[in-house]
Structures are given as C-alpha cells and as structure tokens.
Amino acid sequence: MADSTKLSSSTSVADYKKWKAANDRERLTHFFVERYEERYFQPIDSSYKHGFAMLAVACLVIETLESFYQGLTDTNRKSQKMFRDFLARDTSLKVLGGGDDWFYKDIRCGLLHQSESRGGWRILRSGPLLDTEKKAINASAILRALRKEVNTYAQEIQTDNQLWEHFCRKMDAVCINCT
C-alpha cells in the first residue's frame, strides 16, 4: 500500500524509490517542485485568498524546505531553529530574520497558535515584502519569493552531493510516514 501512495499527482512512493535508486536527479527535481506547487502554492493561487492563509502556507514551506536543506527527518521541537536557519540564508527573505526571531514569534506562532499575527504586525497582499515602519508584511511577495527558493533548491540538489543526501534522507522519511 505504501508504495502506491501518491507523493504528488504524478509520483508515487514506488516512483520515488525507483528514481532515487537510479540517481535520477532530474526526475526527482521535477517531482519536488511539483509537490510544492500542488500542496502549497496552487491552492493559494485561487481567486479568493486571504493574507493570513497565504502566510500560514508560507510558514509550512519555510519549515519543510529548511528540513530538506538540513536533511532532518523530523522538526519536532526544532521549528524556531528551522526558521532562524532558513531566514539566515542569502535570499530575499533574509529581511524577515534576526531581530529576536520576531517573524517566528509574532507571525508563525501567532498564526499557528492564535490565528492572528502578534506584536502589531499587519499582513497585506500588496506593497513591499517588509515595511518595518508600518509593521506590515506582504504575504503575496513572501510566497513569490518562496516559490523561487523551492526552484533554487531543486536546481541545487542536482549538483550538490551533500544537499542530494539531505534530500534523500528527508524524502525517505516522508515515504516511511506513508505506511
């Protein structure tokens, strides 16, 4: 049963195992991007969307993407570190890092635990990615940047052997969770 479980619309656990054994990084790169598109980005592309839901999805992407970077099979009790590490990477989202982990505490934890942002932060769908003066963040811009980062990671696993090993470790754990 687990081998027939779909990891994306076109990829089963059995497909993943076959492509991993063949070291078919190109197919796995395509699958990885497809999985993120289908599970995270496309549902938010609908005509009716709200910045809070968009940012909640963005927080899921940040934590899971960083767990792929690090090859962690589980991020239980490591969420804050995942955010800190991801937001320290050299990306356009780096501006959300630092500052006593404000993004993690006021946005991620606020949305996850209270269904609201904390610390006076407003979540918008327009404007700059971050406006510290107005305490506003643009959920649409954050998701666009994350989409780019997913694609960047997918390209990196094709040539970076350590990232490839981390990808396989994390994806193997995903497959085990299908049982």
TILUMBA-200373 format. One line per 10 residues: number of its first residue (from 1); their letters; for each residue x, z, y of N, C-alpha, C. Coordinates in pm, 1 decimal, decimal comma, padded with zeros to 6 digits. Atoms other than C-alpha are relative to their C-alpha. Layout:
<sites>
NUM	a	X Z Y X Z Y X Z Y | ...
</sites>
This chain:
<sites>
1	madstklsss	00082,9 00000,0 -00120,3 00000,0 00000,0 00000,0 00086,2 00000,0 00125,1 | -00081,6 -00011,0 -00121,0 00271,6 00094,4 00249,6 00066,0 -00132,2 00035,4 | -00065,4 00128,0 -00029,0 00448,2 -00242,4 00214,2 -00093,7 -00100,5 00064,5 | 00095,1 00093,1 -00061,2 00129,4 -00420,5 00316,8 -00046,2 00046,1 00138,0 | 00038,9 -00052,2 -00131,2 00081,9 -00202,0 00625,9 00057,3 -00089,4 00109,3 | -00040,7 00085,9 -00110,9 00096,0 -00410,5 00943,2 00071,3 00082,6 00107,2 | -00075,2 -00061,0 -00109,6 00362,5 -00311,1 01196,9 -00028,4 -00072,0 00130,8 | 00049,9 00081,3 -00111,6 00239,9 -00588,2 01427,3 -00093,4 -00101,8 -00063,0 | 00097,8 00094,1 00056,0 -00014,2 -00867,7 01389,5 00061,7 -00097,7 -00099,8 | -00063,1 00097,5 00089,0 00239,5 -01090,6 01213,3 00104,7 00059,9 -00093,1
11	tsvadykkwk	-00108,8 -00060,9 00077,4 00471,4 -00839,0 01046,4 -00048,4 00122,1 -00076,7 | 00031,5 -00114,5 00085,5 00415,5 -00604,0 00754,7 00127,4 00079,7 -00025,0 | -00115,8 -00079,7 00039,3 00643,8 -00328,1 00628,2 00088,0 -00082,7 -00093,8 | -00077,2 00084,5 00093,3 00747,3 -00569,2 00348,7 00080,4 -00105,5 00074,8 | -00073,0 00098,5 -00081,1 00840,3 -00834,8 00607,0 00120,6 00065,1 00066,4 | -00110,2 -00070,8 -00065,3 01048,8 -00582,0 00799,4 00113,9 00024,1 -00098,3 | -00102,7 -00029,6 00100,0 01233,4 -00476,0 00483,8 00075,8 -00126,1 -00040,9 | -00061,9 00127,0 00040,6 01299,4 -00838,4 00382,8 00094,4 -00050,1 00109,9 | -00081,7 00050,0 -00111,3 01429,9 -00935,5 00729,0 00119,4 00091,4 00026,1 | -00111,4 -00093,7 -00016,8 01640,9 -00620,2 00754,0 00106,5 -00027,2 -00106,3
21	aandrerlth	-00094,7 00026,5 00109,5 01799,6 -00689,4 00412,9 00077,1 -00129,8 00023,3 | -00064,7 00128,4 -00028,7 01874,8 -01045,2 00527,6 00077,3 00003,4 00132,1 | -00064,7 -00014,5 -00131,0 02014,3 -00911,7 00858,3 -00051,0 -00105,9 00098,4 | 00061,8 00102,7 -00085,0 01770,6 -01147,8 01033,7 -00038,8 00062,7 00133,4 | 00021,6 -00066,6 -00129,1 01808,9 -01002,3 01379,7 -00093,2 -00079,3 00090,5 | 00087,0 00081,4 -00085,4 01631,4 -01293,4 01545,7 -00147,4 00026,1 -00032,0 | 00139,4 -00027,8 00038,0 01309,0 -01240,4 01348,1 -00039,5 00142,5 00039,2 | 00031,3 -00139,2 -00032,7 01329,5 -00864,6 01397,7 -00010,9 00021,1 00150,2 | 00012,4 -00006,0 -00145,7 01384,1 -00910,9 01769,7 -00137,9 -00048,9 00043,1 | 00132,9 00053,9 -00031,9 01069,7 -01124,2 01787,9 -00108,4 00101,6 -00037,9
31	ffveryeery	00096,6 -00100,2 00045,2 00877,9 -00864,8 01585,6 -00003,0 00120,2 00094,1 | -00008,2 -00117,3 -00086,1 00999,1 -00578,0 01805,5 -00074,2 -00023,7 00131,7 | 00067,6 00032,1 -00126,2 00882,0 -00746,8 02126,9 -00150,0 -00015,1 -00023,6 | 00141,7 00018,2 00032,5 00552,0 -00848,4 01962,7 -00069,8 00135,1 -00016,7 | 00057,5 -00133,6 00023,0 00490,1 -00487,3 01854,5 -00026,6 00071,2 00132,3 | 00019,0 -00065,1 -00129,7 00539,6 -00353,1 02206,2 -00106,1 -00070,9 00083,7 | 00101,7 00075,7 -00074,5 00332,1 -00632,3 02361,2 -00140,2 00037,3 -00048,2 | 00133,0 -00024,8 00056,6 00039,3 -00572,0 02124,6 -00045,3 00144,2 00015,4 | 00039,5 -00140,7 -00000,4 00044,2 -00193,9 02121,7 -00005,3 00062,3 00138,0 | -00011,8 -00066,3 -00129,3 00133,0 -00113,5 02479,3 -00039,0 -00086,4 00118,8
41	fqpidssykh	00017,1 00077,3 -00122,7 00135,7 -00396,3 02730,7 -00130,1 -00079,9 00005,8 | 00120,6 00082,0 -00003,5 -00151,4 -00629,2 02636,3 -00128,7 00079,4 00023,2 | 00123,0 -00074,9 -00028,2 -00419,7 -00357,0 02626,9 -00015,9 00038,7 00147,3 | 00005,4 -00036,2 -00141,5 -00331,0 -00270,7 02986,8 -00016,3 -00124,5 00087,7 | 00015,2 00124,2 -00075,6 -00347,6 -00637,8 03092,8 -00145,8 -00036,7 00025,8 | 00141,4 00032,8 -00016,2 -00728,9 -00630,8 03082,8 -00039,1 00002,6 00147,9 | 00043,5 00007,1 -00139,4 -00926,2 -00690,8 03398,6 -00036,7 00138,2 00055,2 | 00031,6 -00134,8 -00044,5 -01037,7 -00327,5 03411,5 00113,3 00091,7 -00043,6 | -00111,2 -00088,5 00032,0 -00741,7 -00096,6 03431,5 00010,7 00107,1 00107,6 | -00016,5 -00112,6 -00091,5 -00651,2 00229,4 03591,7 00144,6 00045,7 -00005,8
51	gfamlavacl	-00139,4 -00040,9 -00008,0 -00312,0 00351,6 03707,6 00036,2 00115,6 -00090,8 | -00029,0 -00114,0 00086,6 -00340,1 00675,3 03509,7 00020,7 -00045,5 -00143,7 | -00014,3 00050,3 00137,3 -00394,1 00494,7 03177,8 00126,4 -00084,8 -00011,5 | -00119,7 00083,5 00001,1 -00120,1 00247,3 03267,0 00125,3 00086,1 -00008,5 | -00118,0 -00086,5 -00001,3 00125,5 00526,6 03336,7 00011,5 00082,1 -00128,5 | -00004,4 -00068,4 00129,1 00028,6 00713,2 03019,4 00063,6 -00091,4 -00105,3 | -00061,2 00097,8 00090,6 00115,6 00397,3 02824,9 00148,7 -00014,0 00031,3 | -00140,8 00010,4 -00039,4 00439,5 00368,8 03022,1 00080,3 00117,3 -00056,0 | -00070,3 -00117,8 00054,0 00532,4 00722,0 02913,6 00021,1 -00013,0 -00150,2 | -00018,2 00025,8 00143,1 00475,1 00627,1 02548,9 00116,3 -00096,0 -00022,1
61	vietlesfyq	-00105,4 00100,8 00014,0 00700,9 00325,6 02593,3 00136,7 00061,8 00027,9 | -00128,0 -00061,1 -00035,3 00976,6 00526,2 02762,4 00053,1 00083,7 -00116,4 | -00047,2 -00088,7 00106,2 00993,8 00785,2 02485,9 00033,1 -00076,7 -00127,3 | -00028,6 00072,8 00123,9 00971,1 00541,1 02194,8 00118,9 -00093,2 00016,8 | -00113,2 00090,8 -00020,9 01214,2 00293,0 02346,7 00131,6 00077,1 -00001,9 | -00122,5 -00080,1 00002,5 01471,4 00565,9 02406,3 00030,2 00048,4 -00141,9 | -00025,2 -00041,7 00138,6 01424,1 00686,2 02048,0 00059,9 -00115,1 -00080,5 | -00064,6 00115,2 00063,1 01512,5 00332,2 01935,8 00145,2 -00010,3 00044,6 | -00137,7 00004,5 -00049,6 01819,0 00331,4 02160,2 00087,7 00101,7 -00073,3 | -00079,3 -00106,8 00059,8 01933,2 00658,7 02005,1 -00009,2 00004,7 -00152,3
71	gltdtnrksq	00015,6 00000,1 00144,8 01816,5 00586,8 01651,2 -00060,7 00127,4 -00053,3 | 00062,1 -00125,8 00042,1 01612,4 00906,4 01636,6 -00126,7 -00028,3 -00079,7 | 00117,6 00021,0 00083,7 01356,0 00922,4 01361,2 -00120,1 00079,9 00049,1 | 00106,1 -00085,6 -00051,6 01153,9 01186,8 01546,1 00047,1 00058,2 00133,6 | -00036,7 -00056,5 -00129,9 01147,2 01308,9 01905,0 -00068,5 00134,5 00024,1 | 00064,2 -00129,0 -00012,3 00966,7 01635,5 01835,5 00093,5 00098,1 00071,2 | -00074,7 -00095,5 -00083,5 01085,6 01887,5 02098,1 00120,5 -00062,5 00070,7 | -00108,0 00071,8 -00068,2 01314,1 01620,7 02244,5 -00052,8 -00091,0 00110,1 | 00061,4 00090,4 -00096,4 01073,0 01449,9 02484,0 00069,4 00002,5 00135,8 | -00064,2 -00009,7 -00131,4 01233,4 01579,3 02801,0 00136,2 -00068,0 -00001,8
81	kmfrdflard	-00130,2 00065,1 00013,4 01575,0 01465,4 02680,0 -00016,5 -00151,6 -00007,9 | 00023,8 00144,1 00010,0 01432,0 01122,4 02591,9 -00023,6 -00058,7 00139,3 | 00027,1 00047,9 -00136,0 01301,6 01083,4 02946,6 00125,2 00006,4 00085,5 | -00122,5 -00017,3 -00079,3 01619,3 01218,0 03103,4 00100,1 -00110,7 -00034,6 | -00097,1 00101,0 00043,0 01835,8 00981,8 02896,9 -00043,9 -00141,4 00038,6 | 00046,8 00134,6 -00033,6 01616,9 00675,8 02948,3 00009,7 -00025,1 00150,3 | 00000,3 00018,6 -00145,3 01585,3 00729,5 03322,3 00139,8 00007,6 00059,8 | -00139,4 00003,6 -00044,6 01963,2 00768,7 03346,9 00063,6 -00137,1 -00027,1 | -00052,6 00133,7 00030,2 02012,7 00415,4 03211,7 00001,9 -00085,4 00127,1 | -00014,4 00087,0 -00116,6 02113,4 00143,7 03455,7 -00110,9 -00105,7 00001,1
91	tslkvlgggd	00116,6 00087,9 -00009,8 01768,1 -00006,7 03510,0 -00067,8 00024,7 00134,4 | 00074,8 -00021,4 -00124,5 01526,3 -00041,6 03799,0 -00080,9 00129,9 -00004,5 | 00074,2 -00125,2 00014,4 01354,0 00270,2 03661,8 00086,8 00123,8 00021,9 | -00092,7 -00111,6 -00022,3 01659,9 00484,9 03726,5 -00044,4 00085,8 00118,7 | 00046,6 -00074,3 -00118,1 01499,1 00585,6 04058,5 -00099,1 00109,8 -00037,0 | 00094,8 -00102,5 00044,6 01248,0 00790,7 03856,2 00070,3 00118,8 -00064,1 | -00076,0 -00105,7 00065,3 01524,1 01005,4 03706,6 00052,4 00102,1 00098,2 | -00061,0 -00103,6 -00083,0 01705,3 01310,5 03833,3 -00103,5 00088,9 00064,8 | 00092,7 -00083,9 -00076,8 01551,0 01547,7 04082,2 -00070,0 00104,7 -00083,2 | 00057,3 -00105,2 00083,0 01497,5 01826,1 03829,7 -00108,4 -00053,8 -00094,4
101	dwfykdircg	00092,8 00061,9 00095,8 01312,6 01586,9 03593,1 -00143,3 -00006,7 00052,4 | 00132,8 00002,0 -00060,6 01019,4 01551,5 03833,1 -00093,5 -00098,6 -00069,7 | 00087,4 00098,8 00063,8 00889,2 01236,0 03662,0 -00052,7 00054,9 -00132,9 | 00041,1 -00056,9 00128,6 00883,7 01404,6 03323,1 -00102,0 00112,1 00021,6 | 00084,9 -00117,8 -00018,8 00727,1 01726,9 03451,8 -00131,6 -00032,6 00071,4 | 00118,6 00022,4 -00083,4 00486,7 01600,7 03718,7 -00085,3 -00118,5 -00044,5 | 00075,7 00118,7 00041,6 00388,1 01265,9 03570,7 -00028,5 00005,4 -00150,4 | 00019,8 00004,1 00145,3 00442,7 01259,3 03193,0 -00077,1 00120,9 -00049,4 | 00066,8 -00121,1 00048,7 00347,9 01620,9 03124,2 -00135,7 00019,8 00067,6 | 00127,6 -00009,6 -00069,3 00076,0 01617,6 03387,5 -00106,1 -00088,7 -00064,0
111	llhqsesrgg	00094,4 00092,3 00062,7 -00088,6 01311,7 03232,4 -00033,0 00041,8 -00142,7 | 00021,1 -00034,0 00140,6 -00040,7 01424,3 02872,8 -00078,5 00129,1 -00017,1 | 00059,5 -00131,1 00023,0 -00145,5 01786,6 02910,1 -00121,9 00030,1 00087,4 | 00110,1 -00031,1 -00091,9 -00385,8 01786,9 03206,8 -00080,3 -00121,4 00044,7 | 00063,9 00125,5 -00043,0 -00490,4 01421,2 03250,5 00002,2 -00015,6 00151,7 | -00016,7 00015,5 -00143,9 -00362,0 01433,9 03607,4 00148,7 00007,6 00033,4 | -00137,9 -00016,9 -00046,3 -00040,3 01398,8 03799,0 00008,9 00135,7 00069,5 | -00022,1 -00129,5 -00063,7 00111,6 01713,9 03942,1 00090,3 -00017,9 00121,0 | -00094,3 -00001,1 -00109,9 00313,3 01803,2 04247,3 -00037,2 -00089,3 00116,4 | 00045,1 00082,8 -00111,2 00104,7 01594,8 04485,0 00028,3 -00149,2 -00016,8
121	wrilrsgpll	-00031,3 00141,3 00023,5 00209,1 01261,4 04327,1 -00127,5 -00080,9 -00016,2 | 00111,2 00095,0 00012,3 -00028,3 00968,3 04360,2 00045,9 -00117,1 -00084,7 | -00028,6 00114,8 00084,7 -00043,1 00689,5 04105,9 -00080,9 -00117,5 00052,7 | 00061,7 00118,9 -00056,5 -00113,1 00348,2 04253,9 00029,1 -00120,6 -00088,8 | -00028,2 00125,2 00071,3 -00116,6 -00011,6 04126,9 00057,5 -00105,2 00093,6 | -00061,4 00092,9 -00095,5 00046,8 -00166,6 04432,8 00106,2 00075,7 00079,6 | -00104,9 -00061,5 -00080,5 00333,2 -00105,6 04671,0 00131,2 00007,0 -00075,2 | -00131,0 -00010,8 00065,3 00691,8 -00016,0 04586,7 -00010,3 00081,7 -00129,2 | -00003,5 -00074,3 00125,5 00780,6 00120,5 04244,8 -00004,1 00150,7 00027,4 | -00004,5 -00141,5 -00036,4 00855,5 00456,1 04409,4 00003,7 00013,3 00151,2
131	dtekkainas	-00000,4 -00032,1 -00142,4 00770,5 00582,4 04756,0 00005,0 00152,8 00010,3 | -00016,9 -00146,2 -00001,8 00913,6 00934,1 04782,6 -00061,6 00062,9 00124,5 | 00057,6 -00053,1 -00123,8 00793,9 00974,9 05140,2 -00149,6 00026,4 -00015,3 | 00144,4 -00013,1 00021,2 00430,2 00921,2 05040,3 -00034,2 00062,7 -00135,3 | 00017,7 -00053,7 00135,4 00481,8 01071,1 04691,4 -00094,8 -00088,8 -00081,4 | 00081,3 00097,5 00072,0 00342,9 00757,2 04530,7 00087,6 -00081,3 -00094,3 | -00068,3 00087,6 00094,5 00444,9 00559,3 04224,6 -00095,4 -00111,4 -00040,3 | 00077,0 00119,7 00031,5 00329,3 00212,0 04127,9 00001,4 -00022,1 -00151,3 | 00009,3 00013,6 00145,8 00209,6 00204,2 03765,7 00020,5 -00144,6 -00043,7 | -00017,3 00142,0 00036,0 00197,8 -00178,3 03762,0 00146,9 -00038,6 00002,3
141	ailralrkev	-00142,4 00031,9 -00010,7 00559,1 -00205,0 03876,8 00079,4 00067,1 -00111,8 | -00069,1 -00069,9 00107,5 00668,9 00053,0 03620,4 -00020,2 -00073,5 -00132,0 | 00024,5 00074,4 00123,9 00501,4 -00138,8 03337,3 00073,3 -00133,7 -00001,3 | -00076,4 00126,6 -00005,9 00657,0 -00466,7 03455,0 00147,3 00026,1 -00031,4 | -00140,2 -00033,1 00024,8 00998,4 -00301,6 03454,3 00021,2 00037,5 -00146,6 | -00012,6 -00038,2 00140,4 00938,7 -00154,4 03108,6 -00008,3 -00120,7 -00092,3 | 00008,4 00124,3 00078,3 00836,6 -00492,9 02971,0 00135,4 -00069,0 -00002,5 | -00132,7 00059,9 -00010,4 01167,6 -00625,1 03094,2 00100,1 00077,2 -00085,2 | -00093,2 -00082,5 00077,0 01352,8 -00333,1 02934,3 -00019,3 -00016,1 -00150,3 | 00024,9 00025,7 00142,6 01185,9 -00390,9 02596,7 00066,8 -00130,5 -00040,8
151	ntyaqeiqtd	-00063,2 00128,6 00029,7 01301,6 -00752,9 02608,8 00152,4 00009,5 00004,8 | -00145,1 -00019,6 -00008,6 01651,0 -00647,5 02716,0 00051,4 00069,6 -00125,8 | -00039,9 -00070,9 00121,5 01673,8 -00402,3 02426,6 -00003,6 -00095,0 -00120,4 | 00012,9 00092,6 00112,1 01551,8 -00668,6 02184,6 00116,7 -00098,2 -00003,8 | -00116,0 00089,6 -00003,5 01828,4 -00901,1 02300,2 00128,0 00074,0 -00038,0 | -00121,1 -00078,4 00028,1 02090,4 -00625,3 02277,9 00017,4 00029,1 -00148,0 | -00015,9 -00032,6 00142,4 02014,2 -00542,3 01914,2 00049,3 -00120,4 -00080,3 | -00049,8 00118,3 00070,6 02104,4 -00898,8 01820,7 00152,6 -00002,1 -00007,0 | -00146,3 00008,8 -00005,1 02470,1 -00848,2 01914,7 00071,0 00134,9 -00004,1 | -00061,5 -00132,8 -00003,2 02533,6 -00472,6 01943,2 -00023,8 00069,2 -00134,3
161	nqlwehfcrk	00014,8 -00054,9 00134,9 02601,3 -00332,9 01596,2 -00048,3 00144,5 -00002,2 | 00046,1 -00139,2 -00002,7 02550,5 00031,5 01693,0 -00149,4 00006,2 00032,7 | 00143,6 00003,7 -00031,2 02213,8 -00045,7 01854,8 -00079,2 -00052,8 -00118,5 | 00064,8 00055,1 00119,5 02126,1 -00250,3 01546,2 -00020,1 00110,6 -00104,2 | 00011,7 -00110,8 00094,9 02197,8 00050,5 01322,3 -00105,5 00100,9 00045,6 | 00099,6 -00092,8 -00054,0 01990,8 00273,8 01550,3 -00141,0 -00056,9 -00015,2 | 00130,0 00066,3 00016,4 01705,3 00021,1 01548,2 -00047,3 00013,5 -00144,6 | 00036,9 -00005,5 00142,0 01708,8 00008,8 01168,3 -00036,4 00141,5 -00043,2 | 00029,6 -00140,0 00034,5 01718,4 00389,6 01136,6 -00139,2 00038,2 00050,4 | 00130,5 -00034,3 -00058,1 01418,3 00428,2 01369,0 -00111,2 -00078,2 -00069,6
171	mdavcinct	00103,6 00082,9 00061,1 01224,9 00137,8 01216,6 -00023,9 00041,1 -00144,9 | 00016,2 -00050,6 00136,9 01290,3 00268,6 00864,3 -00089,9 00123,5 00000,6 | 00083,9 -00120,5 -00011,0 01134,8 00599,5 00974,1 -00145,3 -00037,7 00028,4 | 00136,3 00048,2 -00027,8 00832,9 00412,5 01113,8 -00064,6 -00045,7 -00130,8 | 00052,0 00049,7 00127,3 00792,2 00242,5 00775,8 -00032,7 00114,9 -00097,1 | 00024,7 -00115,8 00086,7 00820,7 00573,9 00588,6 -00129,0 00071,2 00043,2 | 00122,4 -00063,5 -00050,1 00544,7 00712,4 00811,8 -00125,4 -00076,7 -00036,4 | 00115,0 00080,6 00041,9 00318,6 00432,9 00685,3 -00052,9 00042,7 -00136,9 | 00043,5 -00039,5 00135,6 00298,8 00597,6 00342,5 -00091,6 00119,3 00003,7
</sites>
